[in-house]
Amino acid sequence: MPPKPATPKKPANAFADLQKKKAVDIPVVGAEGEEPLDKVVQVGNVNLGPSDFLEVRLIGGDQVHKSKKVFEIRNGLGGTSLRDFEIFLTGPKDSNDQELLVAKLWFDQKQMKFQWTDQAPKDPSCNYLRNCTIGLLTGASAVDVKLRKPVKLEPIALDFEKGASGETSAPKLDWLPDPSTVRVAVEFVTAKNLPNRFDPGNEFAGVKGSANILLGGELILAGGNRMHTSSIKLESTVGRSMQVDATLYVNYPGRGKKLYTPSRYVEKKLDSLLAELNQNKSVLANYLVAYSKITDNKQKELFNQNLLRQTGIVNLSQAIKDLDTMLNEYGKLKSQYVEQVKNSKIKVRIYHTVGDAASGEYQVVLAE
């Protein structure tokens, strides 16, 4: 029998090391106490053969600077080099801004390396380059490398003891990208992992974005109306740092506006609410007893008309059932309040996206 043909070897992953690293911090230009500007940054190992074709893309170069300045990457040596690349900072179209060669990227002895040029200090906005992504492609291997590592964030304890709002700020985040591209993803954590959900979702815009964490049970009342007994509203602000404000609400039935309150008053508020609901139930129960004693249909109709005019109630029995539901859910909210709100924390991930749907979108995590 003829020998079996040798199984072709699977091509080596040229970017295995970079895929593990995912991100590298490039130095900050002009920062006091930073490493020397001419320091060569060892980005990672790259397994390239002498004749391997390499495609290098700079992703997000036209998205990260609010002033619309643009980063561009070009082949070095006047466009002829296959291993050396130059990164330019240019002004917006139709501007008179000088084009600057601010950084170099090259491959030397199986290493991908980065270095700022002596032109970089002429425009400190070159630091926005860290919000871009480098995309590499050769053969069947591809990788994207972020140029900043995310700031580490501990879970944030929500403290409502001094008022309705709890505020928290991430560590200083210098050279943030265009704030309109920044988003916040939040995970809510309670001491006993009590049920909660986000409305409309757990991600929102970094600028004037908001989301609600719906707490407690959901009330399904007459007519299919739904409401949660309480909620936390999260709002974000982007500046030189990211601030997340949290406001606690107790959702009061029968009133259009959600009422928020400092946490030290919540239990008292709930006691007051439960007492009011019990009183309303007692009144309606008396109405129901009175209604049950009426035998004349016209008198029953008149009774219902007066009830509707005075209370807005159409179905007395359903209204009492709704009150029982409220008493049950607000009672549970009070009994679970310590675990559900006072001991709660949020985990925050702050990121922005570069690229587009056509050529691919990439998340650059700023803090997590």
C-alpha positions, -999 to 999 in steps of 0.1 A, spaced: 0 0 0 13 34 -8 21 55 23 -5 79 36 2 115 27 16 135 56 -11 156 73 -2 192 67 8 211 97 -15 237 111 0 271 105 15 286 136 -4 315 152 18 345 145 2 366 172 -2 341 201 17 364 225 -2 395 215 -35 377 219 -26 369 255 -16 405 263 -45 422 245 -33 456 256 -2 476 263 3 510 279 21 535 257 39 564 276 21 597 282 38 625 262 46 655 284 36 638 317 59 647 346 79 618 359 71 596 329 96 574 312 118 591 286 101 599 254 125 579 233 119 547 253 111 518 230 80 499 241 81 462 236 46 455 225 49 417 222 63 388 203 54 382 166 62 350 147 67 363 112 88 346 85 110 368 62 85 366 33 53 367 53 29 395 42 18 417 71 -12 440 70 -13 467 97 -43 489 104 -49 518 128 -85 515 140 -103 545 154 -78 571 142 -106 594 131 -129 587 161 -109 593 193 -102 631 192 -131 655 199 -115 682 178 -116 659 148 -79 656 145 -70 623 128 -43 597 133 -31 578 102 -7 549 98 15 545 67 42 523 56 77 537 64 104 547 40 81 566 18 55 538 16 80 511 6 87 493 39 68 461 48 79 460 84 82 497 95 52 519 99 48 556 108 19 572 126 9 607 117 -13 633 135 -32 655 110 -57 683 114 -93 681 103 -100 684 66 -96 719 51 -75 729 82 -40 745 81 -27 723 109 8 709 103 10 672 98 32 656 125 50 622 125 43 614 161 51 577 165 67 547 149 58 510 149 81 483 136 90 447 138 125 437 148 138 402 156 103 388 163 93 418 184 66 444 177 79 477 190 65 512 195 82 546 201 72 582 201 91 606 178 107 639 188 77 656 170 52 642 194 56 669 222 47 696 196 10 686 200 0 670 233 -32 657 217 -10 629 203 -18 612 236 -53 604 223 -36 577 202 -39 554 232 -76 552 225 -70 535 191 -65 499 183 -38 483 161 -51 456 139 -26 430 125 -32 403 99 -9 378 83 -21 345 66 -47 329 89 -35 349 120 -51 381 132 -51 402 164 -61 436 176 -39 453 202 -52 481 225 -28 509 233 -40 515 269 -46 490 297 -79 495 316 -78 512 350 -87 487 377 -120 494 396 -132 478 428 -169 472 432 -185 504 442 -206 505 474 -237 526 471 -240 549 502 -274 566 506 -270 573 543 -264 611 538 -290 617 512 -309 603 482 -279 601 460 -247 581 462 -218 593 441 -187 575 430 -158 584 407 -135 562 388 -97 569 392 -84 597 370 -88 588 334 -65 610 313 -69 615 276 -104 601 274 -117 597 238 -145 617 224 -171 615 253 -199 608 228 -183 574 221 -179 563 258 -204 538 273 -209 524 308 -218 488 315 -230 481 351 -236 449 370 -256 453 402 -246 431 432 -265 426 464 -255 409 496 -278 380 490 -281 384 452 -318 393 455 -336 396 422 -332 428 402 -331 438 366 -322 468 345 -345 490 325 -340 494 296 -306 476 299 -274 476 319 -254 497 294 -259 534 288 -241 564 273 -212 579 292 -225 614 286 -259 621 303 -267 584 301 -289 566 326 -304 533 335 -327 520 362 -321 490 385 -356 477 393 -357 464 429 -383 445 448 -413 427 434 -432 438 404 -468 449 411 -494 440 384 -524 460 392 -559 465 377 -558 471 340 -525 454 337 -505 484 350 -471 474 362 -446 490 386 -417 480 408 -417 488 445 -383 506 443 -355 514 420 -320 529 418 -314 553 389 -278 554 377 -265 585 358 -230 590 343 -209 620 337 -177 621 317 -150 646 325 -113 640 332 -128 611 352 -160 591 350 -186 598 377 -216 576 383 -244 590 404 -269 567 420 -303 578 433 -326 557 453 -364 558 446 -393 543 465 -421 540 440 -453 552 456 -485 536 443 -512 559 429 -489 588 422 -473 597 389 -440 608 403 -415 584 418 -405 596 452 -369 593 463 -357 596 499 -325 593 519 -321 557 531 -323 566 567 -359 575 562 -368 546 539 -380 522 566 -401 550 582 -415 558 548 -424 522 542 -440 520 577 -461 550 568 -470 536 534 -480 502 549 -502 519 575 -519 540 547 -525 509 526 -540 490 555 -563 520 563 -574 521 526 -581 484 527 -602 488 558 -622 515 542 -628 495 510 -637 464 530 -664 485 547 -676 497 513 -677 460 502 -698 450 532 -722 479 526 -725 470 489 -732 433 498 -763 444 518 -779 463 488 -805 442 471 -820 468 447 -801 469 413 -807 506 409 -792 513 443 -762 491 434 -757 511 402 -759 544 421 -735 530 447 -710 522 420 -713 556 404 -707 573 437 -677 550 444 -662 558 409 -667 596 414 -652 596 449 -623 571 445 -619 564 408 -625 527 416 -644 506 390 -641 472 406 -642 472 444 -631 435 448 -602 440 424 -591 472 443 -589 452 475 -569 425 458 -545 452 445 -541 465 480 -533 430 493 -507 427 465 -491 461 475 -491 452 512 -473 419 504 -447 435 481 -439 466 502 -438 444 533 -412 422 516 -393 454 505 -391 465 541 -379 431 554 -353 428 526 -342 464 526 -309 459 546 -297 433 522 -311 447 490 -301 483 492 -279 492 522 -254 464 514 -255 467 476 -226 474 452 -222 480 415 -195 468 392 -186 492 365 -169 488 331 -162 519 311 -154 515 274 -156 530 240 -159 515 205 -137 521 175 -142 509 139 -175 504 121 -199 477 113 -185 472 78 -148 466 87 -153 455 123 -159 472 157 -135 469 187 -141 477 223 -113 496 241 -119 492 278 -109 523 298 -117 510 333 -132 479 348 
